[in-house]
């Protein structure tokens, strides 16, 4: 998925200040986070406590060493640099949800490498991309995208990366809706609220993809992205499949245990992204009341 070269990247919500010290629970850990949480659950450990007890560091960085975010000016930069692509994708997701949701406010974005202090406690790259509701910030170590491609078979195309960003922004939407806390309530496992929360964020990512090429930037009047191709959609579905609980558990432990699922199966993640993409209707993303999650 290609950004229009004439769009202008807004880096004003890309945070360079630290959080830290909070007790909230980070939501939506990506590939590394899934592996980390699967192991924790198999060992009977509360994953929320694990995240908050990760070692803190004052050396956490907001951007990868040697990368200057001032390079992120236009859509051409987003097409060239993955860090700029994350920020530009966030700009696009913000614009879509501003149109769809009354009272939408933008989350902050923080790019880091290695370790980072957040309002939900300290975290490391192994947790993967995540959203912290305490400081309303989405955190990304862009090295995750290489892991997604090289270790877990995602196509690694641009929309695969942009899907991950839109998913974490989906958790911000849930936070604004007041539903994000449901992830920690009630039964867990394959049919629990934790999985339903993640699948709704996948659906919200699909809603963004539905409008991504038609939503125009207010300041330039230029659409953020060019129209999606079949390959773009295949890239997003590839990413959704690669981070399914069943696939990751099989790779990590050799078996599948639905009782410890946190994000949903590969099939479910692809299904709910597709629902959002095909309908463009957030109301169709009510996974909490869906009798069948497939």
Secondary structure, DSSP 4 states (H G I P E B T S, - for coil): --B-TT-B---TTB--S---------B---HHHHHHHHHHHHTT--HHHHHHTSPP-S--BSS-TT--GGG--BHHHHHH-HHHHHHHHHHHHHHHHHHHSTT--PPEEEE-BSEEEETTEEEEGGG-SEEETTTTEEEE-THHHHHHHHTT-----HHHHHHHHHHHHHHHHHHHHT-GGGGGSS--STTSHHHHHHHHHHHHHHHHHHHTTTPBPTTT--BSBPPPPHHHHHHHHHHHHHT-HHHHHHHHHSS--GGG-SS--HHHHHHHHHHHHHH--GGGG-GGG-S---
